[in-house]
Each structure stands twice: as C-alpha cells, then as structure tokens.
Amino acid sequence: MNLQNNLRTATGWEIIENSFDPEQLVTTGSNFMIGNGYMGYRGTFEEWGAKEFVACVVTDTWDQAEGSRWSELCNVPNGLFTQLFVDGRMVSAFDGQISNYFRALDMYQGLNQRKMTWQHTKGESVVLEVEKFSSHANHHLLVMNYCFKAQEKGNYRLVTGIDGAVWSINGEHFQSYKSLQEHDLIGLELHTSELNTEIAVVEGIALSGVKPESSKIRKEDKCLLRELEFKLEAGDEITLQKVVSITHSNEIENPIKTAFAEVEEGLKLGYENLKEDHQDHWKRFWERSDIKILGNLEAQVLARFNIYQAYIATPTHDNLPIGARGLSCQVYQGAAFWDQETFNLPMYNYTHPEIAKNLVTYRHDTLPGAKRKAKRLGYYGAFYAWTSGKTGDELFPDYFFTDVLTGRRIRNHFNCWQIHISPDVVYGIWSYYEATLNWDFMLQYGAEVIFEVAQFLVSRVHFKKDKNRFELIRLLGPDEYHENVDNNAYTNYLTKYAMEKACWVFDTMKKDDQERLSAILESMGINETALANWKEIAELIYLPQPDSETKVIEQFDGYFKLEDISPAELRKRLIDPGEYWGWPNGIAVNTQVLKQADVIQLLALLDGFTNDVLTANYDHYEPRTEHGSSLSPSVHALVACKANHHEEAYRYFMESSTIDLYNASKKVMSGGSFLGGIHTAAAGGVWLIIVKGFAGFEVTDNGVKFNPALPQSWDGLEFKLLVKQCLLHISIAKNSIMVTSDDDNGQNITVTLPNQTQALRPGESLKG
C-alpha cells in the first residue's frame, strides 16, 4: 500500500521508502531510526557524517557543551561509519545512478534495512545490502551486516571505523579523544567537557568473502578508521559484520574494559545469534503491546510506527526520563516534561507495568532536585522541573527564544510559573497505582512524592479571605502563549486532584501503615497536622465552573475578555513568519488564540464532566487553538471521542499519528533553532486515542469499562491490557465488543460494557 510522503507498507509491520529524497534527510533520519532506550541511532546511511545529521544519542550522558548554557545528552562517535569506493569513487546515494532502491524500517524486528544497485557514470556498478539494529538483548550494542557484490571487475576500497566528528546542536561536548587498539578491535575514549564523564565507543569487525589485498588502521582528526583494499571480479561478494559497544561511566565502573569485552564476545557469537536474541525481545514486546486494526492498513501501520517510536525512546534499563524528542536527536536535551506522565506513561501502565514503574520511580529519584527548585524559588516541598534530566534540576535556561525582529532574547517563565508539572507527577503516580494496585510502590516511593507535592502546593496557593477560597496566581498553563495568568483551570483542577490523592494516601497509611507514614513525615520535617492543610485546600481551592448558559469553562481569569479571533486571521498580523506568538508581546497574548489544548487537556485527563460540558468546551476551544505543539491533536481526539464528535476524533488521530512519518511537524522553532526529531508525546498519544478514545477504555473502582466507537473505516480492533493484575484480551467489531479474562489470571475482574456488567473469572468472556 502506498502511503504519503514517499512511503509504502506491505503488511503494516514495515515502513518502506519508495525512492531516495535528499530533501528529507532530517525527517527520514528520525523516522527510520533504531534504538533501545539506552541509545538512539538515526536512520541515516553508513557513509554519511555530521552534515547529514548522523547521530547516536546516548541517555544519561547529560553534559553542558563547551561555551554553551545548554546541558544536553551527548551524540557519541559513529561506530557504524562505513564508506565504499569503486575505482576511487564513493558509492553514494547523492552521486551516480541508483536502481533497485529499497530502504525500510522493520518494526516487528527492530531492523533498519537498505538495498540498492549503484552505478558509476563510467559503468562500474555494485549491489549493496545493509541491515543494522540497536540490540535489545545488550543495550550497549550496535550491530550491522554490510554486504556488497561487484558487478564488474575493479578496485574496491572499504573505509570503516569510528567517526568522531559528530553533529552536536549546541557545541562540542568532548574535551578529549583518545584512540585505542586491542588486537583487532579499535576504540575511542572520550571525556566530556563539563562533568568529565568517560564515554567509550569500541568497534570490531568480521569479514567474509574475498580477502583484502591490504589492510591498515589510520587515525584521521577525531576518527579512527580501517582501510581495506580489494581487487574483485564480477560476482565477488564481501560481507562486513560490525559489532559496536557504547558505554559510559555514569552507568558502569570501567567503560573501556567493558566495551572491549562486549565487542569481543559479540564477534564470537556472530551476527545471526546477536540478531536472534534481539528479535526474541521484540517478539515478546509486541506480544503484549501490538494493536491490531482490521480493515485499514494505513491506520495499522501508523499505530505500530508510533508504538515502536515510543518504545525505543523509553529507557527500560534504568529509572531515567523519556525525552520530548526521545533519543532521535539532542533537541529538548533528552529531558522529561509533563508529557511523560500524561502521554507516555499510560501505555506502559497497561501493557508493561515494569517499565511504568521505572518511569514513576524516576520521579522519586529526582525528588531532591524538585525540592531544590522549590527552595530556590521561595517555596518548599517538591516543585518538579519543567525539563528534568538525571538529577531533577531544571535544565532549560530562562531565555531560549529570540525575537526575530529585534534579535533580543525573550524571557520566558516556563520554569517558574508552569507549576502544573507537580500535580501532573501525582497524576502519573496515581494512574500507575490505579492500573497495578502496587501498594508496596506507594509505600516505598509514591507516598513521599505525593506528600512533597502537596507541601509545595500549600506553599504556592493564595487564600482570598473575602471569597473564602484558595487561588493560584501568576501561572502558565499547558497553553504556553499566555503567561502570568491567574487561576488557570487546568492547574487549579489538578491541584485539587493532587491534594485529594495526598489525603487518601495519608489516611490509608495511617490506618494500615502507621510506621511507614511516621517515617516519611519525620524525613520531611512535618507532622500529621499537615493533613488538615491538604484537606482544607482540596475543599476550598477555586475551580472555574462551566458558565451557566454556555457551559464553557474559562481557561483563566479574564480569558473571555480577550480579543476573539481565529488563528488563521491572527497569523496575518505576523511581520515575520518566525515570530514567537506568546508572552510577553507576541501576537496571541491579548487574544483567545491558544498554542495547544488547555481546558481540553483538563477534560481529557479528568472524568466527571457532563456531555454538554464536553461538547461546549470542545466547540469553543478547538477553533481557537493554533496547535503549535505536537501534544494538541491527540488531546483533541480524546475529547472529541468523549463528546461523540467521531469524525473530528479520527481527523485528529490522523494528525497526531502522522506528525513525524508524513513530515508534518516544525523543523525549526522561533529564532531559528533546530527542532527536528521524533515527537514522543504524540507517539504515546496515539495509543491513548485508540485505547481510551476509540475503545472507550476506563478504569473503575472495581474493574474496567469499555464504551467503544470504532472509526467508520475500521472493521475491527484487537489489543491486550493488563489491569489490576489481570490480563484482558479485547476484540471490537463494528457493533460488538468481547472482553476475555486470560486463563492465567489469579482473580476475578469486573467488566462493564454498554448495558451490562459482569465479574469475569479467569478464562471467561463478556460480549456486548
């Protein structure tokens, strides 16, 4: 099936590029990438370098680039670098004649594949076939099989090794490069500029076919390369297999020693064995995570593409964050935003709770950083960073936009006024507990985080004595165009939510785990009287209510008094297309135009709003939303499902699921900064649209509920969910749904379908 953007798929498990398009280097490098949560290797060609945006970004390597204010993940030297020359001319997609072109991402197996026949203008030609993967059996390993077959007699030169001249968005990260060689293995040892983190990239090769006429290793600037010369006859074939290990001192004690040992072991195992172990991992992942869409192959491949990209961006090996661009590049520094809890976490809560536990435990690990931020800004408790890396301290500087008209820096308050990140963290922890019933996690990690967030909110609210209510002033909600506003509805509602969860956990622990409760309160330096404050705020926090006539919730105090204009009309006021629309003096500030879902985000996260309120708010805010963020479409799709706007929901599903694959996203932000890469929140949002939107999945107090509404072009939908320690198999057709409790479940679970409810025993099904 042909897809948009020069792509096709055969089975729904692969993305295939129809022809090479040099104008899409940024897009295809991201879309065809491989990764395992420890590293992300862009889907570039082996002969390319920094100017073609080659990158291998490794998690937990945060470091400030030399002369920069940005702390970001490092792009490490490329150990798969390989160039082939035929009679002195490099085989390149940019040069010569290309035929039989094939480039694919096999999502079921996590493989990047390339095939092509290249012909010199003088007639010499060669058939090239490459396959590579980022191992899920050993997260340090990159593995490649590079095969070429001569079509005519000639002189062939293979240059392969480690390219240390990396593409880095904000400057040089490495203060030193040291070349190493042990027997037939080569490596680079690097140390970062700020924190002196040691990073090792070690490469080993295995050759088969015609033996080289000569072989040597040479050092060239920051590169360590092998040079192999061949005299080949027509039909001769050479296979180069490469094993690369990438390690660093933030994870292991001796990166160099470990990397050399892993490469040596990998070469002994051989490419096929390494590949088989890797494939086994992916098979197990898809067994639990696949979503089968019947009757619409385009929707099928889009769902799998986004699940694949979300997964390879997730550090499954440690308690580390999911970056807003994953590991596809250095944009947004590999840091977690509030997206992690609201967009990325839900899929893991219900498919791989062990991964979800890593993500929510990360917020406990970074609790000290959140407390430092609160203290620095004059508060107490836990004020979580807008952009959070290893320590939880704020990574983004206070100035990162530039006014394209004046060249002056724009001061933003994303770091200090966007306080909803802290209750969002509580939302994530509670959603994990609700899905898994893991009370031990709550006792060990979750309760302390929830209590510290509650304390922060105590220090942040303002009591209006004349109105007998608590308010939150000087805010920045999810709509980032309007800063310095009061009583942002999303923030106020989530504050009440966080306080209620803190009170529930406190009361439950007091009844069942008094000793642990006392220990947490003692470590926090508070006593049980804190509960009274939390309950009072939960009761008296001001919640903007739906207007009695229009049913619309005002986004913040005074929002309805702003100029009412459409985003399209407002755009005409731009003097320069690169202008920033937001605070303090962007064109949207004094209008009702918003960047992304805000009240709609609230309606997507929390239940309890009536259908007329859902519909009224969707109808009001949707046409006023500029959708300047990849977060916005999936949220609108969810609320459109709730409000029974089914055509709108599917339109936004397509928009969210194609942001990256169809090259529909911004590549440059206001001020000219690079903004490419995979939008991981949008990828996670696709799962949400399908499962919580189209399937109508909800968690209830004693079980689960489904109220499906399939898109018209879909014949059916099948997926699995792990809820409250029960594995469920869900099969939805046009006018029916069947939920089956897995045979191995150890308990009953109550399932509610339209017009019926039943407690399912293991092995039983309910059809509606």
C-alpha positions in Angstrom: 0.0 0.0 0.0 1.3 3.5 -0.9 1.4 5.9 2.0 2.0 9.7 1.9 5.5 11.3 2.0 7.1 8.9 -0.5 6.4 5.8 1.7 4.6 2.5 1.4 3.9 -0.6 3.5 3.3 -4.2 2.6 2.0 -5.8 5.8 1.6 -3.0 8.3 4.8 -4.0 10.0 7.2 -2.0 7.9 7.8 1.5 6.6 9.4 1.4 3.1 10.8 4.5 1.3 9.9 4.4 -2.4 12.9 6.5 -3.6 15.8 8.5 -2.1 14.8 12.1 -1.4 17.8 14.2 -0.3 15.4 17.0 0.8 14.1 14.8 3.7 17.4 14.0 5.5 16.1 15.3 8.8 12.7 13.5 8.5 13.9 10.1 7.3 16.9 10.1 9.7 14.3 10.2 12.5 11.6 8.0 11.0 14.0 5.1 10.1 15.9 5.2 13.4 16.7 2.2 15.6 17.1 2.3 19.3 16.7 0.5 22.6 16.0 3.3 25.2 19.7 3.4 26.1 20.8 4.8 22.7 19.0 6.1 19.6 20.7 5.7 16.3 19.3 7.8 13.5 18.3 6.0 10.3 21.0 7.6 8.2 23.3 5.9 5.6 26.5 4.4 6.7 28.7 6.6 4.5 27.2 9.8 5.9 28.6 12.2 8.6 27.6 15.2 10.6 26.3 17.3 7.8 23.7 14.6 7.0 22.6 14.7 10.7 24.0 11.3 11.7 23.6 10.8 15.4 23.9 8.2 18.1 22.4 9.8 21.2 23.0 8.0 24.5 20.9 8.5 27.6 22.4 9.5 31.0 25.2 11.5 29.4 23.9 15.0 30.2 26.7 17.5 29.8 27.0 21.2 29.0 28.5 21.9 25.6 31.7 24.0 25.6 30.7 27.7 25.7 27.0 26.8 26.0 24.3 27.2 28.6 22.6 24.0 27.5 23.0 20.7 29.3 22.0 18.0 26.9 22.6 14.4 26.0 25.8 13.6 24.1 25.8 12.5 20.5 28.7 10.0 20.6 31.1 9.0 17.7 29.5 6.8 15.0 30.9 3.3 15.2 29.0 2.1 12.2 30.7 4.6 9.8 31.4 2.8 6.5 32.3 4.1 3.0 32.8 2.0 -0.1 34.8 3.2 -3.1 34.7 1.7 -6.6 37.8 2.7 -8.6 38.2 5.7 -6.4 34.6 6.9 -6.4 32.5 6.7 -3.3 29.2 4.7 -3.5 26.7 7.4 -2.6 23.0 8.0 -2.9 23.9 11.6 -3.9 26.1 10.6 -6.8 26.0 8.0 -9.6 22.9 6.2 -10.8 20.7 4.3 -8.3 18.4 1.4 -9.1 16.6 -1.3 -7.2 16.4 1.1 -4.3 15.0 -0.2 -1.0 15.1 1.4 2.4 12.9 0.0 5.2 12.2 0.0 8.9 11.1 -3.4 10.1 9.2 -2.6 13.2 8.4 -6.1 14.2 12.1 -7.0 14.5 13.6 -3.6 15.1 15.7 -3.6 12.0 16.9 -0.9 9.6 17.5 -2.3 6.1 18.8 -0.8 2.9 19.4 -2.3 -0.6 20.4 -0.6 -3.9 22.4 -1.1 -7.0 24.8 1.8 -7.6 26.4 2.5 -11.0 29.3 4.8 -11.8 28.9 7.1 -14.7 31.8 5.1 -16.4 29.8 1.9 -16.0 31.2 0.2 -12.9 28.4 -1.0 -10.6 27.9 -2.7 -7.2 25.0 -4.1 -5.3 24.8 -3.0 -1.7 22.8 -4.6 1.1 22.8 -3.4 4.7 21.0 -4.4 7.9 21.5 -3.0 11.3 20.0 -2.9 14.8 20.4 -1.5 18.2 20.4 -4.6 20.4 17.6 -5.1 23.0 19.5 -8.1 24.4 22.5 -6.0 25.3 21.6 -2.3 25.3 25.3 -1.2 24.7 25.5 -2.9 21.3 25.0 -1.6 17.8 25.3 -4.4 15.2 25.5 -4.2 11.4 25.7 -6.6 8.4 27.1 -4.8 5.4 27.3 -6.8 2.1 28.4 -5.7 -1.3 28.7 -7.6 -4.6 30.8 -6.5 -7.5 29.1 -6.4 -10.9 32.3 -5.7 -12.8 36.0 -6.3 -12.3 37.6 -3.4 -10.4 39.4 -1.9 -7.4 37.3 -1.6 -4.3 38.2 0.2 -1.1 36.3 -0.1 2.1 36.8 2.5 4.8 35.1 1.7 8.1 35.6 2.5 11.7 34.6 5.2 14.2 33.7 8.7 13.0 34.3 11.1 15.9 33.3 14.3 14.0 29.8 14.3 15.4 26.8 16.6 14.8 26.1 18.4 18.0 23.3 21.0 18.2 24.8 23.3 20.9 28.5 22.8 20.5 31.4 20.5 21.4 30.9 18.1 24.3 34.2 16.3 24.4 37.4 17.8 25.9 39.5 14.8 24.8 39.6 12.0 22.3 41.9 9.0 22.8 42.4 6.4 20.2 42.7 2.8 21.4 43.5 -0.6 19.9 43.5 -4.1 21.3 44.3 -6.8 18.9 41.9 -6.3 16.0 39.5 -4.1 18.0 39.6 -0.3 17.9 38.1 2.3 20.1 37.7 5.9 21.1 37.8 7.0 24.8 36.2 10.4 25.3 35.7 12.7 28.3 33.0 15.3 28.4 33.8 19.0 28.9 31.7 19.8 32.0 31.4 16.7 34.1 34.4 14.7 32.8 32.1 11.7 32.0 34.0 8.9 30.3 32.5 7.5 27.2 33.8 4.5 25.3 33.0 3.6 21.7 34.6 0.3 20.6 34.3 -1.4 17.3 35.2 -4.9 15.9 34.6 -6.4 12.5 34.4 -9.8 10.9 35.0 -10.2 7.1 33.9 -12.9 4.8 34.4 -13.4 1.1 37.4 -12.3 -0.9 40.4 -11.5 1.3 41.6 -7.9 1.2 44.8 -7.1 -0.7 45.8 -4.8 2.1 44.5 -3.6 5.4 45.6 -0.8 7.7 44.3 1.3 10.6 44.7 5.1 10.4 43.8 8.0 12.7 42.3 11.0 11.0 41.4 14.0 13.1 38.7 12.7 15.5 38.3 9.5 13.5 39.8 6.0 13.9 39.4 4.1 10.6 40.2 0.9 8.9 41.1 0.9 5.2 40.7 -2.3 3.2 41.7 -2.7 -0.4 40.2 -5.4 -2.7 40.6 -6.5 -6.3 37.3 -8.0 -7.3 35.9 -9.9 -10.2 32.3 -9.6 -11.3 30.2 -11.6 -8.9 32.6 -11.4 -6.0 30.9 -10.6 -2.7 32.2 -9.2 0.6 30.3 -9.2 3.9 31.4 -6.9 6.7 29.9 -7.6 10.1 30.3 -4.9 12.7 29.8 -5.0 16.5 30.0 -1.7 18.4 29.7 -1.2 22.1 29.0 2.2 23.6 29.4 2.5 27.4 29.9 5.4 29.9 31.0 6.0 33.4 27.6 7.2 34.7 26.4 3.6 34.3 29.4 1.3 34.7 32.7 1.5 36.5 35.1 0.7 33.7 33.6 1.7 30.3 36.6 0.9 28.2 37.2 -2.5 29.6 33.5 -3.4 29.4 33.2 -2.2 25.8 36.2 -4.1 24.5 34.9 -7.3 26.3 31.4 -6.9 24.9 32.7 -6.4 21.3 34.9 -9.4 21.6 32.0 -11.5 22.9 29.7 -10.2 20.3 32.0 -11.2 17.5 32.3 -14.7 18.9 28.5 -15.0 19.0 28.2 -13.7 15.4 25.7 -11.6 13.7 22.9 -14.1 13.3 23.0 -15.1 17.0 23.0 -11.5 18.1 20.1 -10.8 15.8 18.1 -13.8 17.0 18.4 -12.6 20.7 17.3 -9.1 19.6 14.4 -10.5 17.6 13.2 -12.6 20.6 13.0 -9.4 22.7 10.9 -7.6 20.1 8.6 -10.6 19.7 7.9 -10.6 23.4 7.3 -6.8 23.4 4.8 -7.0 20.5 3.0 -10.0 22.1 1.8 -7.6 24.8 1.9 -4.2 23.0 0.5 -4.7 19.5 -2.7 -3.1 18.5 -4.4 -4.8 15.5 -6.5 -2.6 13.3 -8.7 -4.5 10.9 -9.8 -3.1 7.5 -7.5 -0.1 7.4 -3.8 -0.8 6.6 -2.8 2.8 6.8 -4.1 3.2 10.3 -2.5 -0.1 11.2 1.0 0.9 10.2 0.6 4.3 11.8 -0.4 2.7 15.1 2.6 0.4 15.0 5.0 3.1 13.9 4.1 5.3 16.9 4.2 2.4 19.4 7.6 1.5 18.0 9.0 5.0 18.3 7.6 5.5 21.8 9.2 2.2 22.9 12.7 2.8 21.5 12.7 6.2 23.2 12.0 4.7 26.7 14.9 3.8 28.9 13.9 0.3 30.1 17.2 -0.4 31.6 17.1 2.2 34.4 15.0 4.9 36.1 15.6 7.6 33.5 13.2 10.0 31.7 11.7 9.9 28.3 12.8 12.9 26.4 10.4 15.0 24.4 12.3 14.0 21.3 13.4 10.7 22.8 16.9 9.8 21.6 16.3 10.9 18.0 18.5 14.0 18.4 19.6 16.4 21.2 16.5 18.7 20.9 14.9 19.3 24.3 18.1 17.8 25.9 16.7 14.3 26.4 14.7 15.8 29.3 11.3 14.7 30.7 8.5 17.2 30.5 5.0 16.8 32.0 4.3 14.9 28.7 5.9 11.8 30.3 3.1 11.4 32.9 0.2 12.4 30.7 1.1 11.0 27.2 3.9 8.3 27.6 3.2 6.6 30.9 -0.4 5.3 30.2 0.7 2.8 27.5 3.2 1.2 29.9 0.8 1.2 32.8 -1.5 -1.2 30.9 1.0 -3.2 28.8 4.4 -3.3 30.6 4.0 -2.2 34.2 7.6 -2.9 35.0 8.6 -0.1 32.6 5.9 2.1 34.1 7.4 1.5 37.5 10.8 2.7 36.2 9.2 6.0 35.0 7.3 6.7 38.2 10.3 5.7 40.3 12.3 8.2 38.3 10.2 11.0 39.9 11.2 9.7 43.3 14.8 9.6 42.4 14.6 13.2 41.3 12.7 14.4 44.3 15.8 16.1 45.8 16.1 18.2 42.6 12.4 19.2 42.8 12.9 20.2 46.4 15.9 22.3 45.5 13.9 24.1 42.8 11.1 24.9 45.2 13.5 26.3 47.8 15.4 28.3 45.2 12.1 30.0 44.2 11.0 30.7 47.7 8.7 27.7 48.3 9.0 24.3 50.0 8.0 20.7 49.1 8.5 19.4 45.5 8.3 21.8 42.5 9.3 19.5 39.6 11.4 20.8 36.8 9.7 21.8 33.5 12.6 20.0 31.8 14.1 17.2 34.0 17.3 15.2 33.4 19.2 12.9 35.7 19.1 15.0 38.9 15.7 16.6 38.5 17.2 20.1 38.5 15.9 22.5 35.8 17.7 22.0 32.5 16.2 24.8 30.4 17.6 28.3 30.8 15.3 31.2 31.4 16.0 32.6 28.0 15.7 30.3 25.0 13.5 32.2 22.5 14.9 35.0 20.4 12.8 37.9 18.9 13.4 37.5 15.2 12.5 41.2 14.7 14.9 42.7 17.2 17.4 39.9 17.8 16.8 40.3 21.6 16.3 37.4 23.9 12.9 36.7 25.2 12.5 35.9 28.9 10.2 33.0 29.5 8.7 31.8 32.8 8.2 28.2 31.7 10.5 27.1 34.6 8.9 29.0 37.4 5.2 29.7 36.5 4.2 26.3 34.9 3.6 24.7 38.3 1.1 22.1 37.0 4.1 19.8 36.4 4.0 18.8 40.1 0.3 17.7 40.3 0.9 16.1 36.9 3.6 13.9 38.6 0.9 13.0 41.2 -1.4 12.1 38.3 1.2 9.8 36.9 1.9 8.0 40.2 -1.8 7.6 40.9 -2.5 6.3 37.4 0.3 3.7 37.9 -1.2 2.6 41.2 -4.7 2.5 39.8 -3.6 0.3 37.0 -1.3 -2.1 39.0 -2.6 -1.9 42.6 1.1 -1.9 43.6 0.7 -0.6 47.2 4.3 -1.5 48.0 5.5 1.0 45.4 3.2 3.6 47.0 4.7 2.9 50.5 8.3 2.9 49.3 8.3 5.8 46.7 4.9 7.2 45.7 3.6 8.5 49.0 6.7 10.6 49.7 6.4 12.2 46.3 2.7 12.9 46.6 3.2 14.4 50.1 6.1 16.6 49.0 3.9 17.9 46.1 1.1 18.6 48.5 3.5 20.6 50.6 4.7 22.6 47.6 1.1 23.4 46.8 0.5 24.5 50.3 3.3 27.0 49.9 2.1 28.1 46.5 -1.6 28.8 46.9 -3.1 32.1 48.0 -6.0 32.4 50.4 -8.6 35.0 49.4 -10.3 35.8 52.7 -13.0 37.9 51.1 -14.0 34.9 48.9 -13.2 32.2 51.4 -11.2 30.3 48.8 -7.7 29.4 47.8 -6.5 30.6 44.4 -3.4 30.1 42.3 -1.9 33.2 40.7 0.9 34.0 38.3 0.6 30.8 36.3 1.5 29.4 33.0 -0.9 26.6 31.9 -0.5 24.0 29.2 -1.3 26.8 26.7 2.1 28.4 26.8 1.2 31.6 24.9 -0.5 33.1 27.9 1.9 33.6 30.8 1.4 35.4 34.2 -2.3 34.4 34.4 -4.4 33.7 37.5 -6.5 30.6 38.2 -5.7 28.6 35.1 -8.5 26.0 35.2 -6.2 23.0 34.3 -3.8 23.9 37.1 -6.5 24.5 39.7 -8.3 21.3 39.0 -5.1 19.2 39.0 -4.2 20.9 42.3 -7.4 19.7 43.9 -6.8 16.2 42.4 -3.3 16.1 43.9 -4.5 17.2 47.3 -7.3 14.6 47.3 -4.8 11.8 46.5 -2.4 13.0 49.2 -5.2 12.9 51.7 -6.4 9.5 50.6 -2.9 8.0 50.8 -2.2 9.7 54.1 -5.5 8.3 55.6 -4.9 4.8 54.2 -1.3 4.7 55.6 -2.5 6.0 59.0 -4.9 3.1 59.1 -2.7 0.3 57.7 1.0 1.5 57.7 1.4 4.0 60.5 5.1 3.2 61.0 5.9 4.0 57.3 3.8 7.1 57.5 5.6 8.4 60.6 9.0 7.7 58.9 8.0 9.7 55.8 6.7 12.6 57.8 9.8 12.7 60.0 12.1 12.7 57.0 10.0 15.6 55.5 10.2 17.5 58.8 6.4 17.8 59.1 3.8 16.1 61.4 0.3 14.8 61.0 -1.2 18.3 61.2 -0.2 18.8 57.6 -3.2 16.7 56.6 -5.5 19.4 57.8 -3.9 21.9 55.4 -4.2 19.5 52.5 -7.9 18.8 53.2 -8.7 22.5 53.5 -7.1 23.3 50.2 -8.7 20.4 48.5 -12.1 21.6 49.8 -11.6 25.4 49.2 -9.5 25.6 46.0 -11.2 27.7 43.4 -12.4 25.6 40.4 -13.6 27.7 37.5 -17.1 26.3 36.7 -18.8 25.9 33.4 -20.8 29.0 32.5 -24.5 28.5 33.4 -25.5 29.4 29.8 -22.7 28.4 27.5 -21.3 25.5 29.6 -17.7 26.8 28.7 -15.0 26.8 31.4 -12.9 30.0 31.3 -9.3 29.0 30.7 -8.0 31.6 33.2 -9.3 34.8 34.9 -10.1 37.3 32.2 -9.7 35.0 29.2 -13.2 35.7 27.8 -12.4 39.4 27.8 -9.5 38.9 25.3 -9.9 39.6 21.6 -11.8 36.7 19.9 -10.0 36.0 16.6 -9.2 32.8 14.7 -5.6 31.5 14.5 -5.8 32.0 10.7 -6.7 35.6 10.9 -4.2 36.3 13.7 -1.4 34.8 11.6 -1.9 37.6 9.1 -0.6 40.0 11.7 2.9 38.4 11.7 5.6 40.7 10.4 8.0 37.7 10.2 6.8 34.1 10.0 9.4 33.2 12.6 7.9 35.4 15.3 7.1 33.8 18.7 3.3 34.1 19.3 3.5 34.1 23.1 4.3 36.2 26.1 5.3 38.9 26.7 4.4 40.7 23.4 3.6 38.0 20.8 0.5 38.4 18.6 -1.5 35.8 20.6 -1.0 37.3 24.1 -4.0 39.6 24.1 -6.3 37.2 22.2 -8.2 34.0 22.9 -5.9 32.1 20.5 -4.0 29.4 22.4 -1.0 27.3 21.5 -2.3 23.9 22.5 -5.0 22.2 24.5 -5.5 23.6 27.9 -9.1 23.3 29.1 -9.4 20.5 26.6 -6.4 18.9 28.3 -8.2 19.0 31.6 -11.3 17.3 30.1 -9.1 14.6 28.6 -7.4 13.8 31.9 -10.2 14.0 34.5 -13.6 12.4 34.5 -16.8 13.8 35.9 -17.7 16.4 33.2 -21.1 16.0 31.5 -21.6 15.5 27.8 -22.9 19.0 27.3 -19.9 20.5 29.0 -17.5 18.3 26.9 -19.3 19.4 23.7 -19.5 23.1 24.6 -15.8 23.3 25.5 -14.7 21.4 22.5 -16.7 23.6 20.2 -15.4 26.7 21.9 -11.7 26.0 22.2 -11.0 23.8 19.2 -11.3 26.6 16.6 -9.3 29.0 18.8 -6.3 26.5 19.1 -3.3 27.1 16.9 -1.9 23.6 17.5 1.6 24.9 17.8 2.5 21.8 19.8 2.5 18.1 18.9 0.7 17.5 22.2 -2.5 19.1 21.0 -4.0 16.8 18.3 -4.2 13.7 20.5 -5.9 15.6 23.3 -8.5 17.0 20.9 -9.1 13.5 19.6 -9.7 12.1 23.1 -12.2 14.8 24.0 -13.8 14.5 20.6 -14.4 10.8 21.4 -15.9 11.7 24.7 -18.1 14.3 23.1 -19.2 11.9 20.3 -17.5 14.1 17.6 -16.4 10.9 15.8 -15.3 12.4 12.5 -13.3 15.1 14.4 -11.7 12.4 16.5 -10.5 10.5 13.5 -9.1 13.6 11.8 -7.1 14.4 14.9 -6.0 10.8 15.2 -4.5 11.0 11.7 -2.9 14.3 12.5 -1.3 13.0 15.7 -0.1 9.7 14.2 1.5 11.3 11.1 3.3 14.3 12.7 6.6 12.6 12.1 6.0 10.0 9.4 4.4 12.4 7.0 6.8 15.2 7.7 4.0 17.4 9.2 6.0 18.9 12.1 8.1 22.0 12.5 11.8 21.5 11.9 12.8 25.0 13.2 11.5 26.9 16.2 11.1 30.6 16.6 14.5 32.1 16.5 16.0 29.5 14.1 16.8 26.6 16.4 16.7 23.1 15.1 13.5 21.3 16.2 13.5 18.0 14.3 13.3 14.5 15.7 10.6 12.2 16.9 7.7 13.7 18.9 7.5 11.0 21.6 4.4 12.5 23.4 2.5 12.4 20.1 3.6 8.8 19.7 2.3 7.9 23.2 -0.9 9.9 22.4 -1.7 7.6 19.5 -2.1 4.7 21.9 -4.3 6.9 24.1 -6.6 7.8 21.2 -7.1 4.2 20.2 -7.4 2.6 23.6 -9.1 5.3 25.7 -10.7 7.1 22.8 -12.0 4.7 20.1 -12.2 1.7 22.5 -13.6 3.8 25.3 -11.5 2.2 28.0 -11.7 3.5 31.6 -10.6 2.1 34.9 -13.4 1.9 37.5 -13.1 1.4 41.3 -13.5 -2.4 41.0 -12.6 -3.1 37.4 -12.7 -1.7 33.9 -15.2 -0.2 31.5 -15.5 0.0 27.7 -17.7 2.1 25.5 -16.3 1.7 22.0 -17.0 3.7 18.9 -14.8 2.5 16.0 -13.9 4.8 13.2 -16.0 4.2 10.1 -13.1 2.9 8.0 -12.1 0.3 10.6 -13.6 -3.2 10.6 -12.2 -4.2 14.0 -9.7 -3.6 16.8 -7.8 -6.1 18.9 -5.4 -5.4 21.8 -4.4 -6.6 25.3 -4.5 -4.7 28.6 -3.0 -5.6 32.0 -5.3 -4.0 34.6 -5.4 -4.6 38.3 -3.1 -7.6 37.8 -5.4 -9.2 35.3 -4.6 -9.7 31.6 -7.5 -8.9 29.3 -8.0 -9.6 25.6 -10.2 -7.1 23.9 -11.8 -7.6 20.5 -14.0 -4.9 19.0 -16.1 -5.2 15.8 -18.4 -2.7 14.2 -21.3 -3.3 16.5 -19.9 -5.6 19.2 -17.1 -6.0 21.8 -15.8 -9.0 23.6 -13.5 -8.9 26.6 -11.8 -12.1 27.7 -10.1 -12.6 31.0 -6.8 -14.6 30.5 -6.7 -18.2 31.7 -3.7 -17.4 33.9 -5.3 -14.6 35.8 -5.3 -15.2 39.5 -8.5 -13.4 40.3 -11.8 -12.1 39.0 -12.2 -8.6 37.4 -15.4 -6.7 36.9 -16.0 -5.6 33.3 -18.6 -3.1 32.3 -19.8 -2.9 28.7 -22.7 -0.8 27.3 -25.8 -2.1 29.1 -24.1 -4.9 31.1 -21.6 -5.6 33.9 -20.1 -8.9 35.0 -17.3 -10.2 37.2 -15.2 -12.3 34.9 -13.5 -15.3 36.2 -10.2 -16.4 34.6 -10.9 -17.7 31.1 -14.4 -16.2 30.9 -15.6 -13.7 28.3 -18.2 -11.0 28.2 -19.7 -9.9 24.9 -21.7 -6.8 24.3 
